[in-house]
């Protein structure tokens, strides 16, 4: 059985793609998996590192506003579809699985012409254009969040890595806190502001550093490689740094490769509300404060809403999330073990951990049905 997985650009597409690929290999060890991406995306690094072959086609970005560039889209799309058809001819897949993004529309069109069955997986609660197109021709449509507006959508959740989905936070906590240089006993806030779009989150947390420290709260702050945020009480910059004096540790890092350890170290997380952030925190029972990105098509608040409604998280707008808000609201929450336990239980009950295997079974069923025709 041969399967072609199309998705790339960002971790939002590549992470569920790779989680599905791993689940397919667990369920069907003899399956042949090929990934399809574009030359400019994250997939060029993470797919080969994961041990999967990668084919590339030209990206077809769609301008959001009328422009001269919009006139070039039909020609670019024809060229990308032709390249996708060549990949289908080489790989001869029994099914194409699309995750959205620039690579998926040409792949969907080529698959339809080649009569290759299509499965679509949508990461966000509001689908992008590519998967709106793909859902019209797909045999099966899987979604990460309930009430996602796609025809015939099946709610399976977002596929996540087994290092996250099988995480025992309590068991791993001592190792995790030692790994980051944190105190093993103090209430711990983990902040993931690892992008330019999270600058306001970074600034608000940094401005509240002394208030957090005086409340006995230690912080692991993932500021992102392009940010240079220094808490106002004098943290020394570097790959790792901690506050001076007697205050608890405030540690800044540019990025984290071991997200399982960051989740295990935390009592409370502050992050944006991308599909992966919402799913990973909730699935492992980690209470969160979600600060949706204030741009885009509004998918981030919708991603977070089911967990918030269940009582597993708090949602704060980007404009409201200031140092004053953090000072007033975070210390009493992160030091309230009873409330955190209730929030964690509510979050983990809302988000499935086995979406990778659910989606993999849908893919295998579709491939089998297509091969039998």
Secondary structure, 3 states (H helix, E strand, C coil): CEEEEECCCCHHHHHHHHHHHHHHHHHCCCCEEEEEECCCCCHHHHHHHCCCEEEECCCCCCCCCCCHHHHCHHHHHHHHHHHHHHHHHHHCCCEEEECCCHHHHHHHHHHHHHCCCEEEEECCCCCCHHHHHHHCCCCEEEECCCCCCCCCEEECCCCCCHHHHCCCHHHHHHHHHHHHCCCCCCCEEEEECCCHHHHHHHHHHHHCHHHHHHCCCEEEEECCCCCCCCCCCCCCCCCCCCCCCCCCCEEEECCCCCHHHHHHHCCEEEECCCHHHHHHHHHCCCCEEECCCCCCCCHHHHHHHHHHHHCCEEECCCCCCCHHHHHHHHHHHHCCHHHHHHHHHHHHHHCCCCHHHHHHHHHHHHHHHHHHC
